[in-house]
Every structure is written in C-alpha cells, then in structure tokens.
C-alpha cells in the first residue's frame, strides 16, 4: 500500500470514478482538492473538501504532487505535457487500485465486447466458487472493490484508463478487438489509440491475442505466454455443416447453435472467455453451462419488443462504428431494416457503414449532434433532432417482418447521461407507442 499522507492531491472529474477517488483518500485520512468542469454537481461531497467548479484550476494543478484524472475528462495535450515536464505525477483510478492489491488481475480492453467478456468471466469464476471482484469501465469503480475481500479481480479497461496506468501486471491480459473509437481524443487517430490499448500486455503473465494483431503485439511482451484466438489460433471459430463451432487446439468444443447470443463477434467473445477460464483451470463444463445460459447484456443487441412480427432491438451500447457493423452483420431481415443512428460521433469515419446505408432494404434515420455528418453519406435519410421524434415517425410506418434497430454508432453524451439512459428511453417509447 502507498502512503499518501501530507501529499497535495488533486482529483479531476467528479463522476462515479472521481467520487470513488474522494472516498478512497478520505478513508486514508487524506483530504484532496477536487476539480470539475461542470458548474453544478449532482452528487454531494463533504463541505470541507476544497472544490473548484466550472473550469480547470491551473494553479491547483501546477502546485499538485499527485493528480488523479477521471477517464472521460479531456485535458489539453499541451497542459498535460507541461505538468509531466514538471514531474507532477498524473495517474488513473486504476493505478491507485493496482497499488493497493496483491491478488491476480484479469485485465480486459478492446473497442467492443469487453463488457460481455468481463461479465461472462466473472460469472464463471463465481460459479467455480471463488470470490471475484468485477469493476472498471464496466460501471463499478475499481476503488469500491477495495471495501470487500476478493480472491481475484476482473477489470475492464478503457483506453482513457490505460493512458495513465503504469504499474499493471495482469495475470491475464486481452484485447478483444480494435476499431476506430474516440478519434476526437487522439491526434494520430487509430495508431495512437491502438498503442494505448497494447499497453495492457506490458508485464502480463498470459497474453490472449487476436491472430489479426499477433505480429504487432509481440513487441509489447516478448517473454511470457501467448494464447491466440480468431479465424486461426489456439481458440478459433470454424464453419461447416451450416453451423459455427467453437474449436480449441483443433478439438471441437461447442456448437454455436447452443448459445443464446448470436453473431460472429459474440462467438469471438466466447473464444476469449474460454481461453481465460481454461488458464484458470476452471472445469470446462462450468464454463460451457454459463455460456449456453447467457442472454447477453442489457442495451447490447437486446430484443426489447416484438409485435405483429416487427422486432425492436435496443443496441444503444454500440457507441462506435465497429460495434454497429457487428450488429448489422448479425441481422437477417425479411422485409425492411429501420436503422437509427446518431449522437456524438467522436470524429469517427462512418464510411464503413456505406454497404448498409444505401441498400434497398435499409431505411436510415439520424438524430443528435452529428446527424448531418452521417446523413451526408446516405442517398435517402430521415432526420430528426431527438430519438423521441424519430420513434414517433417510425411507429406508424413499420410493416410485418420489419426490424427496427437502435445501433447509434455514436456516444450518447450530446443528449443523454449515458447509453443506458438512451436505451431505456428507446425501450419505453416502443413499448408504449407500438
């Protein structure tokens, strides 16, 4: 454990992560300063804590000895470089957590699928009788896990969290996949974003890697165990007899027809889960039982309403183009697909969606901050300011065997507090109006 007594500590951002950092330090008898760029806070903190709202207090930052930065907050790159040049330590809540624990950590990152993998791995470990703490980007601040005893941790990590994490020595590390996301944050775009993701493999004992990235990742960890997955590798998906199969080291393990979740992207997630639980020596029957009973995560390609042979699918968790493409590849539509896109694009390139945007079976609807950016790629498109308005347009126009898919390919932060709020609104609207 690290001693933070008598240190000048500043926490930037007071969402759930920042609040967990405040509690962490108060339990150790340390009173930090806190900064939030919002003018009003929705959560309460003790009145004796110095708090600066509405802007970045540079005086506090330049006089700090330690800065903890919340993952969603953007500081100017030039300001970060200046602070670092002055030997001011800047870390994430993940780094704080790592310094406190001595139990095995399973670290999971990727553009898509990481929450599904983390959830399934946690369920399987728990079914095997171990006390497992699950946290990080999945919604539970890792520092809150310190309040209980756990034998092993499953931590989901975003690129933002990895940026300021330095001491991670995971027992098992994995990148589920990499596609464009948060390009507004990274000047060098995919190259910079990928290099931050690759940090998860530094000093990991077991590295689970997609064969697609194998050559690049060898540069990040040359001395430990590699397990591969993908179209090739130790864990792979094979297609024959009109079905997909899970194959491990050339042995057929499971027909994907027995799974409740569908789509090749989900089958890759299953490969990762099996690779992790096999390393942990969990009996294969426990893993397979959990995998076959799993219905998927809320707001992730979730069928929320079906009436008159019209399916309404909530995929609000698709906050980038790669995730939306995975959803589209999983759909077989008999009549029309009503595709709802929009929100904060994070400077993403939407051209990979073109095959779906301009075909005869798809009707495209756009809303939110970057609706015109997406609409510029479409031959035909229906625009509205809000999701509510779009649902009122769609409801009277759906026909038998249509599918309505909310898979925005954008962040929700332009109009919602989270993708969860966006998905809940969609679900409530369709159940009420149709």
Secondary structure, DSSP 8 states (H G I E B T S, - for coil): ----TT--EEEE--SHHHHHHHHHHHHTT---EEEESSSS-SS---TTS-EEESS--HHHHHT-SEEEE-TT----HHHHHHHHHTT-EEE-HHHHHHTT--SEEEEEE-SSSHHHHHHHHHHHHHHTT--EEEEETTSS-GGGGGGS--SEEEEE--HHHHHT------SEEEE-------TTT-TTTHHHHHHHHHGGGTT-SEEEEEGGGHHHHTTT-SSSEEEEEESSSSEEEEEETTEEEEEETTEEEEEGGG-SS-SHHHHHHHHHHHHHHHHTT--HHHHHHHHHH----TTSSEEEEEETTEEEEE-TT--SHHHHHHHHHT---SS-EEEEEESB-TT---GGGHHHHTSTTEEEEEESTTHHHHHTT-SS-EE-SSHHHHHHHHHTT--TT-EEEE--SSBSTTTSSSHHHHHHHHHHHHHHH-
